[in-house]
Every structure is written in C-alpha cells, then in structure tokens.
C-alpha cells in the first residue's frame, strides 16, 4: 500500500494492488463509518479515471459506501485489444483485487460489492459467481452481461441491472440475464438513455439507483455479520 493508510474512519489513498505478477494502480476512498466497499470494474478502453464511474463513486461515498477504482490492466496490456476483451483475465484481476482488500487490516472486514460497466459488468458477474469472493451485492451499468451468460445461475449476490431504454441490444441482454440470475435481482430501465447515459439527468439516475442498492444490501450484510 502507498503512503496513507485507508481506514473505515475515513481516508483517501492511492494504492498499489498486487495481483499475481502485476501491480495495478487504484484510488481507495473510504468515508467515515463506511458500511461496505465497492470495487469498480471499468469497461474496455477505460480506466480508473472514468468520469462516469467516478461520478457514481462520489454518490456512493455520499451514502456512506467506500469505493475502490482501479485499473484492470497494466499500461502495456491496455494497448492490446485482445486483453481488453479477455473477460477471464479481467475477472481474475477483479477477484485478485477483492483478495487484496481482504488482506488490508483497515478495510478487510468491510462487506464487498462490485460495480461493473459494459465489459466490466461481465467481469463483475463472473467474479460474483466465484464463492471465494463472497460478494455482498452487484450493480451492472449498461453491462455486456451476455459475456457472463454461462455463470449467471451461480450468482447469488443481490444484483441490480441498470440499462438505457434505447441501448439495443444491451437492454435485451440485461432483461434476459435478470431472468436467469441465481439470486435476488432487479432491473432498472432508464427511459431514453443510450449506452453511455449521456442525456440530462440520466447518469444521476444510474448513480441514485446504485447508491440505493449498495446502501441497502451492504448494510444488511453488516447486520448479518454482527449477528454471527
């Protein structure tokens, strides 16, 4: 970990995440009294600096949820088109980041959720399907959920699909995925929105839905843990 020490009592950190034989840069921000921590999986060609994901992350922190935005690929890998769409690799990186979180003394006990965009949503769902990740909740924004079709029945974490009403065929893929998910799920269609939710108020709607979902389900996970 870099200079500062992240804490559920509130802090911001630039961190280096060791996953296998690579190091991935990330921004870890944890508000005071955080109920959980959401790991962001960006889409192909994007990074931890994604303005849309950062907008959503800020809304989550306002609701008391910590966020970790990190680069799924190294700079060299990101120049390889095949790596950008290597969902198995992206999933391994996300799972590795979750394991890294569990190893951090100040955030390791927080309930973990995944927020995935486009191809990152496929990685988030595939990661949630792995029992070792113990995902508490998942949100997909305009997700390429068709790339996770084979594991949907194994996803038991409460999952929210947010999709634009005009985002064809992604909307259809999300509608189908929600029917095959193994756990609790909800589908929110943002009227008139395309894949990037660029219309007035559309990204705000996505952020509000995501914040409600995580605030609700991560809080429940924390309560369940206290009862053990």
Secondary structure, 3 states (H helix, E strand, C coil): CCCCCCCCCCEEEEEEEEECCEEEEEEEEECCCCCEEEEEECCCCCCCCCHHHHHHHHHHHHCCCEEEEECCCCHHHHCCHHHHCCHHHHHHHHHHHHHHHHCCCCCCCCEEEEEEECHHHHHHHHHHCCHHHCCCEEEEECCCHHHHHHHHHHCCCEEEEEEECCCCCHHHHHHHHHHHCCCCEEEEEECCCCCCCCCCCHHHHHHHHHHHHHHHHHHHHHHHHHHC
